[in-house]
């Protein structure tokens, strides 16, 4: 393994680990026997990161770990605050799954599948823009219809609603099989 590939390997391992990685762990993962080869590559990476990147590598707790440079902490805080707006409970995930598979869907339909009232959950999901009101059903009482939003697709890393149609087909077949048993 050449020096460039070794540094890339170390980077990947440090990035993927939530804990500091020791030289021994790096040696095992990279299948390299000589400690000095790992140390040289690490020292080069440390220099590169300190001069060129918004992150750095530091030796902590007997190993090495990647950290954000303090001058960029505000960006991480902004991101964390943005991600926190999604407080998705188990109940919310259930409502989202039902809505995604059977959309557009009414609140009574969601509640009949879940077997429990879903008023607050649906309101929360509309507030955080993972569900939207897609219209009204043309039946007595004209209940609201709910469907997923582009934000939902982004949050769950789905390309488009076509991905959801595949889920609908899959779960509709399973639901029909369970009903006949």
C-alpha positions in Angstrom: 0.0 0.0 0.0 1.5 3.3 -1.0 1.7 6.4 1.3 -1.3 8.1 -0.4 -3.6 5.0 0.0 -2.4 4.4 3.5 -3.4 8.0 4.5 -6.8 7.6 2.8 -7.3 4.4 4.8 -6.4 6.0 8.1 -8.7 8.9 7.3 -11.6 6.6 6.6 -11.1 4.6 9.7 -10.8 7.7 11.9 -13.9 9.2 10.3 -15.9 6.0 10.8 -15.0 5.6 14.4 -16.8 7.3 17.2 -13.9 6.5 19.6 -10.2 7.2 19.4 -8.3 4.6 17.4 -5.0 3.3 18.7 -2.0 2.6 16.5 -2.6 -1.1 17.2 -6.2 -0.9 15.9 -5.1 1.0 12.8 -2.4 -1.6 12.1 -4.9 -4.5 12.4 -7.5 -2.8 10.3 -5.0 -1.8 7.6 -3.1 -5.1 7.8 0.3 -3.3 8.3 2.9 -4.8 10.7 5.2 -1.8 11.2 4.2 0.8 13.7 6.5 3.5 12.2 4.7 3.3 8.9 1.3 4.1 10.5 2.9 6.8 12.7 4.6 8.5 9.7 1.3 8.5 7.8 -0.6 9.9 10.8 1.9 12.7 11.3 1.6 13.7 7.7 -2.2 13.7 8.0 -2.0 15.7 11.2 0.1 18.4 9.4 -2.2 18.4 6.3 -5.3 18.8 8.5 -3.8 21.5 10.6 -2.9 23.6 7.6 -5.6 22.9 5.1 -8.8 21.5 6.7 -11.6 22.6 9.0 -11.0 19.5 11.0 -7.9 18.1 12.8 -6.6 14.9 14.1 -5.6 14.8 17.8 -4.1 12.1 20.1 -6.5 11.4 22.9 -7.1 8.6 25.3 -4.2 6.6 23.8 -5.5 6.8 20.3 -6.3 9.3 17.5 -9.6 11.0 16.7 -10.9 13.6 14.2 -12.3 16.8 15.7 -13.8 20.0 14.3 -11.5 23.1 14.6 -13.0 25.4 17.3 -13.4 28.2 14.9 -16.0 26.1 13.0 -18.0 24.9 16.0 -20.7 27.3 15.1 -21.4 25.4 11.9 -21.8 22.1 13.7 -24.1 23.8 16.3 -26.2 25.3 13.4 -26.5 21.8 11.8 -27.4 20.2 15.1 -30.1 22.7 15.8 -31.5 22.2 12.3 -31.5 18.4 12.8 -33.2 18.7 16.2 -36.3 20.2 14.7 -37.2 16.6 13.9 -38.4 15.0 17.1 -39.5 11.8 15.6 -41.1 9.4 18.1 -42.1 5.8 17.5 -45.7 7.0 17.0 -44.5 9.6 14.5 -42.6 6.9 12.6 -45.7 4.8 12.5 -47.8 7.6 11.1 -45.1 8.5 8.6 -44.9 4.9 7.4 -48.6 4.6 7.0 -48.8 7.9 5.2 -45.9 7.1 2.9 -47.3 3.7 1.9 -51.0 4.6 1.6 -50.9 8.3 0.6 -53.0 10.3 0.3 -54.5 9.0 3.5 -57.0 10.4 6.0 -56.6 10.7 9.8 -59.4 8.1 10.4 -57.5 5.7 8.0 -54.3 6.2 9.9 -56.0 5.7 13.2 -57.7 2.5 12.1 -54.4 1.0 11.1 -52.6 2.2 14.3 -55.6 1.5 16.5 -55.0 4.7 18.5 -55.8 8.4 18.2 -53.1 10.3 16.1 -54.2 13.9 16.3 -51.1 15.3 18.1 -48.7 13.2 16.1 -50.2 14.2 12.7 -50.2 17.9 13.8 -46.5 17.6 14.8 -45.5 16.0 11.5 -47.4 18.8 9.6 -45.7 21.4 11.8 -42.2 20.0 11.0 -43.2 19.7 7.3 -42.8 15.9 7.0 -46.5 15.6 6.2 -48.7 18.0 4.3 -52.4 18.5 3.8 -53.0 17.2 0.3 -56.7 18.1 0.0 -60.0 16.7 1.2 -61.8 13.5 0.6 -65.1 13.9 -1.2 -67.2 12.0 1.4 -69.4 13.2 4.2 -67.4 15.2 6.7 -64.8 15.9 4.0 -61.8 14.6 6.0 -58.4 16.0 5.3 -56.0 14.0 3.1 -52.3 13.8 4.2 -49.3 13.0 2.1 -45.5 13.1 2.5 -43.5 16.2 1.5 -40.2 16.7 -0.3 -38.7 17.3 3.2 -39.8 13.7 4.1 -38.0 12.4 1.0 -34.9 14.3 1.9 -35.0 13.2 5.6 -35.3 9.5 4.7 -32.9 9.7 1.8 -35.5 8.7 -0.9 -35.0 9.8 -4.5 -38.7 10.4 -5.2 -42.2 9.1 -4.7 -41.4 6.2 -7.0 -39.4 4.7 -4.2 -42.5 4.9 -2.1 -44.6 3.1 -4.7 -42.4 0.1 -4.4 -43.0 0.1 -0.7 -46.8 0.3 -1.3 -46.7 -2.7 -3.6 -44.6 -4.7 -1.1 -46.7 -3.9 1.9 -50.1 -4.1 0.2 -49.3 -7.7 -0.8 -48.2 -8.6 2.8 -51.3 -6.8 4.2 -53.6 -8.8 1.8 -51.9 -12.1 2.8 -52.4 -11.3 6.5 -56.1 -10.5 5.9 -56.7 -13.9 4.3 -55.0 -15.9 7.0 
